[in-house]
């Protein structure tokens, strides 16, 4: 059951008026956007103009990646109704990445994204319910709220990007919010809405995040090789919550969930214990995380939901975000930004030739 909380934030009011007008003009038949629940927020699908007031388009909590919700709706068959989804910039990039993996059918979907103030850890919000107004106020003042998640503080793309999504909603660098197009479909949509496109300057907000990110990449890197990773993951319960919340981990059949793969005869355990002077149970914990990195590292968007999902608060984004960043540099690939296919989907015969063959011998 959705519970409508009154939000004084003018920006949410502007977006709800926008949605109602789009319904009236017949441009949309459904909306996917955040909505309030008991002590938190979730995504909601509404199909009536009068239900728009139940939504909180810019919410202070990110329980799910909205692109993953669209994947669940469109993976088997495309949407038959014209739907507008309001997603954060990281979710919009996830949407674009999942289209490449044939996990989302974009037919009949429009995406609106906005200058993002960041989101609060879902567990923290349950104890201290900070309204989104406070986060937006900090952003308007040129400050990143101390309450937002680590991944939000070091986000590389905290604002809309041309070619990623259809409609942008500008909050920073302007006195009044503005709408602007990110695609030709978005330009046509705004024209039919009779909305004049506006401009805003987001450069200082983006630069602040980029500087935070550069410092974070240097200071939070896990060192010490295998021992360093094992120490970092020492509290891991092998629960796989991080995998379940990752929008890029979409395989229907997962190697790490096939328990028969990791079922061993009892003597195997005893032999390992003999060789290693004792082993930790359950086994294969580190293998799970390394395997995940290999599978999805080049497409890690940086939403940070892996870290939010961890029941023992391991700062997992420091592993997946930093290693993912390194991998993406190697392949010169920005997930959800580049138009080319993800590296794991494309074979190039001439690639990484510097690693082919053996060194030495004749010059």
Secondary structure as UniProt FT lines:
FT   HELIX           10..24
FT   TURN            25..26
FT   STRAND          30..37
FT   TURN            38..39
FT   STRAND          40..46
FT   HELIX           49..54
FT   HELIX           66..74
FT   STRAND          83..86
FT   HELIX           89..100
FT   TURN            101..102
FT   TURN            107..108
FT   STRAND          109..114
FT   HELIX           122..127
FT   HELIX           132..140
FT   TURN            141..142
FT   TURN            146..147
FT   HELIX           150..153
FT   TURN            162..163
FT   STRAND          167..170
FT   TURN            172..173
FT   STRAND          178..181
FT   HELIX           184..192
FT   TURN            193..194
FT   HELIX           203..219
FT   HELIX           225..232
FT   TURN            233..235
FT   HELIX           241..245
FT   TURN            247..248
FT   HELIX           255..257
FT   TURN            259..262
FT   HELIX           266..276
FT   HELIX           285..296
FT   HELIX           297..299
FT   HELIX           305..309
FT   TURN            311..312
FT   HELIX           317..330
FT   TURN            331..332
FT   TURN            335..337
FT   HELIX           343..345
FT   HELIX           353..355
//
